[in-house]
């Protein structure tokens, strides 16, 4: 079984939620910079996730 596609997906998802990208940061009115991940820029997340939070969160949120 080839696991390369699985590892690619995991890496992409971790990057999008857990890695703050410098070019996506936003400057606040007070001159400080707010870190953002690609998921935050796409309005899929409201904070930088820790790896533990990402690994333990359900893939689907049910109401």
VMD Tcl script that draws the C-alpha trace (Angstrom):
set ca {
  {0.00 0.00 0.00}
  {1.37 3.39 -1.01}
  {1.12 5.83 1.89}
  {2.60 8.83 0.07}
  {-0.82 10.36 -0.81}
  {-1.93 10.05 2.84}
  {1.21 11.76 4.10}
  {0.77 14.49 1.50}
  {-2.78 15.15 2.71}
  {-1.72 15.21 6.36}
  {1.13 17.60 5.58}
  {-1.16 19.93 3.61}
  {-3.83 19.99 6.31}
  {-1.28 20.55 9.08}
  {0.27 23.40 7.08}
  {-3.11 25.06 6.52}
  {-4.22 24.97 10.16}
  {-1.07 24.82 12.31}
  {1.52 26.92 10.49}
  {1.35 30.72 10.60}
  {2.59 32.03 7.26}
  {4.51 35.30 7.43}
  {3.08 36.66 4.17}
  {-0.48 36.23 5.49}
  {-0.03 38.27 8.67}
  {-2.24 41.31 9.20}
  {-1.17 44.63 10.69}
  {-3.40 45.89 13.48}
  {-4.22 49.55 14.14}
  {-1.70 49.67 16.99}
  {1.10 48.58 14.64}
  {1.42 45.00 15.86}
  {1.19 42.05 13.51}
  {-1.34 39.22 13.87}
  {-0.22 35.77 12.78}
  {-2.49 33.90 10.34}
  {-2.59 30.47 8.78}
  {-3.96 29.77 5.29}
  {-7.09 28.35 6.97}
  {-7.56 31.62 8.85}
  {-7.12 33.63 5.64}
  {-9.85 31.47 4.06}
  {-12.15 31.93 7.11}
  {-11.95 28.22 8.02}
  {-10.30 28.83 11.40}
  {-10.17 31.66 13.92}
  {-6.78 30.86 15.49}
  {-3.51 29.03 14.87}
  {-4.13 25.43 15.92}
  {-1.65 23.45 17.97}
  {-0.69 20.07 16.54}
  {-2.42 18.34 19.47}
  {-5.62 20.33 18.89}
  {-5.56 19.45 15.18}
  {-4.96 15.75 15.82}
  {-7.72 15.46 18.43}
  {-10.43 17.52 16.70}
  {-13.22 15.66 14.94}
  {-13.15 15.87 11.15}
  {-16.87 16.72 11.09}
  {-18.72 18.82 13.66}
  {-22.25 17.58 14.20}
  {-25.01 19.74 15.67}
}
mol new
graphics top color blue
foreach p $ca { graphics top sphere $p radius 0.5 }
foreach p [lrange $ca 0 end-1] q [lrange $ca 1 end] { graphics top cylinder $p $q radius 0.2 }
display resetview
